[in-house]
């Protein structure tokens, strides 16, 4: 195995085809869970804090830092999806 785009794709194919159904299922659960956290759970958590006004009860910097983390996490997740295309 080599640290290249082709090697990573070949390893992914090996996991999905040759290792077994459980490891492939674990891979799909991990990727789906990461997407759900980044694009569904994190924005819902921020919107819940805004709608309930919980950011007003605490220090204002805490709410600002939370709203800064959201675009950073989304950018990281989006770039993670683009990584296989860049390395190819």
C-alpha positions in Angstrom: 0.0 0.0 0.0 1.3 3.5 -0.8 0.3 6.9 0.5 -1.2 8.1 -2.7 -4.7 8.8 -4.1 -4.7 5.5 -6.0 -3.5 3.6 -3.0 -6.2 5.1 -0.8 -8.9 4.2 -3.3 -7.5 0.7 -3.6 -7.6 0.3 0.2 -11.1 1.6 0.3 -12.2 -0.9 -2.4 -10.4 -3.6 -0.4 -12.4 -2.7 2.7 -15.7 -2.6 0.9 -15.2 -5.8 -1.2 -12.9 -8.2 0.5 -12.8 -7.7 4.3 -16.5 -8.2 5.0 -19.8 -6.6 5.4 -19.3 -5.4 9.0 -16.3 -3.2 8.3 -18.0 -1.7 5.2 -21.0 -1.0 7.4 -18.8 0.7 10.0 -17.2 2.8 7.2 -20.6 3.9 6.0 -21.8 4.7 9.5 -18.7 6.7 10.2 -19.0 8.8 7.0 -22.7 9.3 7.4 -22.3 10.3 11.1 -19.6 12.8 10.3 -21.8 14.4 7.6 -24.8 14.5 9.9 -22.8 16.1 12.7 -21.2 18.7 10.5 -24.1 19.7 8.3 -27.2 18.9 10.5 -26.4 18.6 14.2 -24.0 21.5 14.6 -26.2 24.1 12.8 -29.3 22.8 14.8 -27.4 23.2 18.0 -26.4 26.8 17.1 -30.0 27.7 16.0 -31.3 26.2 19.2 -29.0 28.5 21.2 -30.0 31.5 19.2 -33.8 30.8 19.4 -33.7 30.2 23.2 -31.4 33.2 23.8 -29.0 31.1 25.8 -26.1 33.1 24.5 -27.4 36.2 26.4 -27.2 34.4 29.8 -23.5 33.7 29.4 -20.5 35.7 28.5 -21.0 37.1 25.0 -17.7 35.8 23.8 -18.8 32.3 24.3 -21.7 32.7 21.8 -19.3 34.4 19.4 -16.8 31.6 19.6 -19.5 29.1 19.0 -20.7 30.9 15.9 -17.1 31.0 14.7 -16.7 27.3 15.1 -19.7 26.5 12.8 -18.2 27.8 9.6 -14.8 26.4 10.5 -16.3 22.9 11.0 -18.3 23.2 7.8 -15.2 24.3 5.8 -13.3 21.4 7.3 -16.0 18.9 6.4 -16.4 20.3 2.9 -12.6 20.2 2.2 -12.6 16.6 3.5 -15.0 15.7 0.7 -12.9 17.5 -1.8 -9.6 15.8 -0.7 -9.9 12.7 -2.9 -10.5 14.9 -5.9 -7.5 17.1 -5.2 -5.1 14.2 -4.7 -6.2 12.3 -7.8 
